[in-house]
Amino acid sequence: MHCPDKIRGQRRKLPRVAGGIRTVYRIERIGNKHVTDWTDMMLELWEDNSHEILKAEHVNLVNDERFGNFICYEDNDEAAGFINMSLRSDYVEGAETSPVGYVEGIYVKSEHRRTGVGRSLLERGAQWARQKGCTQIGADCSIDNALSQGFLSGAGFREAERVVCYIMDC
């Protein structure tokens, strides 16, 4: 994948036009100053969590080099989306190499969808994975999440397998 955001925080014009004005976005590596915006958007994606739990689970990942987490802002400093990447050395469905860069979560606010933000975040995540020695990236989504399946397929992912998971109390 080609990644136009080669420098952290580089501004890039994307094809969003409102009232004849192009919106400028920037993608930054998530740091401590981004945690509130990041957590707010994670709560929109994973609604069955609490703000406190998501923040507690993710704040320690900010400086962990095994995770590449990026946030996208409009030129007015409004958060538009994020991507959470990890390095996986365990089994990843369909992967032929290891480690694999893995999309743990990607989210774009509804008003910023279909503007190139999601694809730019994915390209930035792929760049991070390549810098870590990966030649493949993986992702998963719920079997009934047609929106995410369409996005991933459109971005160049191939479906690797479908799984039904079970659990039993012992």
Secondary structure, DSSP 8 states (H G I E B T S, - for coil): ---S--STT-EEEEEEEETTEEEEEEEEE--GGGHHHHHHHHHHHSTTS-HHHHHHHHGGGTT-TTEEEEEEEETTS-EEEEEEEEEE-S--TT--SSSEEEEEEEEE-GGGTTTTHHHHHHHHHHHHHHHTT-S-EEE---TT-HHHHHHHHHTT--------------
